[in-house]
Amino acid sequence: MRADRSGLVPDPHPRLRPELGHDVHPIEAYLRRETGAYLDPWHDRLKTAYVDTLAALGVTADLTDADFLTAMEHHKSR
């Protein structure tokens, strides 16, 4: 599901609960006042960790498809 312009991310699960006989009422909500790419630092750290992990396995951006598959097979055999 996609977020609307309000910055809220819809959750499909509360819609299912009334169908199962549960009474659903929000008791608390949070609004994000600032706008922008606030998850960028987290994404950058995650990307760096992923690339570093792959490099430690011998997988780099300059590998051909065959070299990539060979590196992954080598990793599986460890």
N, C-alpha and C positions, 0 to 999 in steps of 0.2 A: 504494500500500500504506500502511497505517496503522501507526504505532508502537504497540507494546504498552505496558503500564504501566511497564516497566523503563527506558524512555527510549531504547531502542535502535530505530533505524529499519531495518526489514528491507530487504534488497537482493535482488531476484529473480534477478539475474545469476549469483551463485554456484551457485544450484540448477541452472542450465542447463549449467554447465561439466562436471559429472560425466557428463551425457548425451552430451557431446562427447568424452569420454575423458580429461578432465583431473582430476588429483587435487587436491582443494581442502581446505586446512587453514588456519585463521586463524593468523597469526603475531603479531598485535598487536591490542589493543583499547583503547578509551578509554571511561571511564565519567564521566558528568557528575554531580558531587556536589551541586551546587546545583540547586534546582528553581525554577520560575517562568518568566516570559516573558523569557528572556534575549536574545531577538532583537528585542524591542520597540524599542530605540534604532535598530537598523539599519532596521527597517521604517518608523519615523517619518521617518528621513532619506530613504529611498527614496520614500515617499509625498509628502514635501515637494518633492523634486526633480521628481517626475512632475507634481504640480499646478502648480508654477512653470513647467515646460516647456509644459504645455497653456495656461496663462495667456499665455505669450509668443506662442503661436500664435493667441490670441484666443478660446480655449475656456475658459469659466468655468462654475461650477456653476449659474448662473442662466439659462443658455441654454435656449431651447426646442429641440425635436428638429430643427426646420427650420433654426434658427440654427446648431446644432451641425454639421449637414451642410454648410451654407454655409461655415463656418469651415474644415472639413476639406477641402472642395473648393479653397478659397483656398490652403491650405497645399500641396496637391498641385500647384497651378499655379505655385508659386514655383520 
